[in-house]
Amino acid sequence: MKIIRFIHEGNTSYGVLEGDNVAVLSGQPFDSINKSGQVLPLDSVSVLAPVAPSKLVCVGLNYTLHAKESGVAVPAEPMLFMCAPSAIIADGEEIVLDSQTQRVDFEAEIGIVVGKTARNVAAGDAAKHILGYTCANDVSNRDLQRADGQFTRAKSFDTYKPVGPCIETDLDADNVDIKLWQNGELRQSSNTSDMIFPIARIFEFVSSIMTLLPGDLIITGTPSGVGPMKSGDEIVVEIEKIGRLRNTVA
């Protein structure tokens, strides 16, 4: 099932994609999926980022080959950092670079959308607390990242977290292809099976530290092949069975 968040006639709602239509939900999808009976043409709505989370949790160096290309040892446990939720934009919106001279990279990632309040959740129970998965681009200013010695400023500029286009609820997120194209050229191509820490372990680890709320987002690291962007680029993240997240760079 693919769930989108959208605006129609000034109202923000969630809905289930049904071909070229949207079956509007009554309320939010986190407790249960209840269709209101209203069906709208997809081209009549404005699709938003699929979540507006209270927090955006990020995992670094979670693909074996990316750790190798970064010259960093494989971590013993997930390496976490936080980014500003205000950095999130939707499919089709513009990434606005904070600098024309510093290096700003793309990073294709799969995102975990929290479905239920979670605290100290065992890995075996993680799936019960996950609504689904989405595509993300963890845009990063590398010069600032190196200068600061941490990630918050480099990754939290407005527009630096494209997310979408939907939440896919039926997915084996530990074994799907993940790709990124820059101006039509394939730059990243991997499978989530290369992740050092699988989805359930990440969820267990994060929920052992902080309470996760419905709609919170965890992005889980990027595969090898990250590279710089420039104004005018088109960046497309594709994750098998979820879809394509497409953004231009301004």
HELIX and SHEET records of a PDB file:
HELIX    1   1 LEU A   42  SER A   44  5                                   3    
HELIX    2   2 THR A   64  SER A   70  1                                   7    
HELIX    3   3 PRO A   85  ALA A   87  5                                   3    
HELIX    4   4 ALA A  123  HIS A  129  5                                   7    
HELIX    5   5 ARG A  142  ASP A  148  1                                   7    
HELIX    6   6 THR A  152  LYS A  155  1                                   4    
HELIX    7   7 THR A  192  ASP A  194  5                                   3    
HELIX    8   8 ILE A  199  SER A  207  1                                   9    
SHEET    1   A 5 LYS A  35  PRO A  41  0                                        
SHEET    2   A 5 ASN A  21  LEU A  25 -1                                        
SHEET    3   A 5 ASN A  11  GLU A  18 -1                                        
SHEET    4   A 5 LYS A   2  HIS A   8 -1                                        
SHEET    5   A 5 SER A  46  VAL A  47 -1                                        
SHEET    1   B 6 LYS A  35  PRO A  41  0                                        
SHEET    2   B 6 ASN A  21  LEU A  25 -1                                        
SHEET    3   B 6 ASN A  11  GLU A  18 -1                                        
SHEET    4   B 6 LYS A   2  HIS A   8 -1                                        
SHEET    5   B 6 LYS A 161  GLU A 168 -1                                        
SHEET    6   B 6 ILE A  88  ILE A  89  1                                        
SHEET    1   C10 LYS A  35  PRO A  41  0                                        
SHEET    2   C10 ASN A  21  LEU A  25 -1                                        
SHEET    3   C10 ASN A  11  GLU A  18 -1                                        
SHEET    4   C10 LYS A   2  HIS A   8 -1                                        
SHEET    5   C10 LYS A 161  GLU A 168 -1                                        
SHEET    6   C10 ILE A 130  ASN A 137 -1                                        
SHEET    7   C10 ALA A 108  VAL A 114 -1                                        
SHEET    8   C10 LEU A 217  ILE A 219 -1                                        
SHEET    9   C10 LEU A  56  GLY A  60  1                                        
SHEET   10   C10 MET A  79  CYS A  83 -1                                        
SHEET    1   D 5 GLU A  94  ILE A  95  0                                        
SHEET    2   D 5 GLY A 243  VAL A 249  1                                        
SHEET    3   D 5 GLU A 234  ILE A 239 -1                                        
SHEET    4   D 5 ASP A 177  GLN A 182 -1                                        
SHEET    5   D 5 GLU A 185  ASN A 191 -1                                        
SHEET    1   E 3 SER A 140  ASN A 141  0                                        
SHEET    2   E 3 VAL A 104  PHE A 106 -1                                        
SHEET    3   E 3 GLY A 227  PRO A 228 -1                                        
END                                                                             
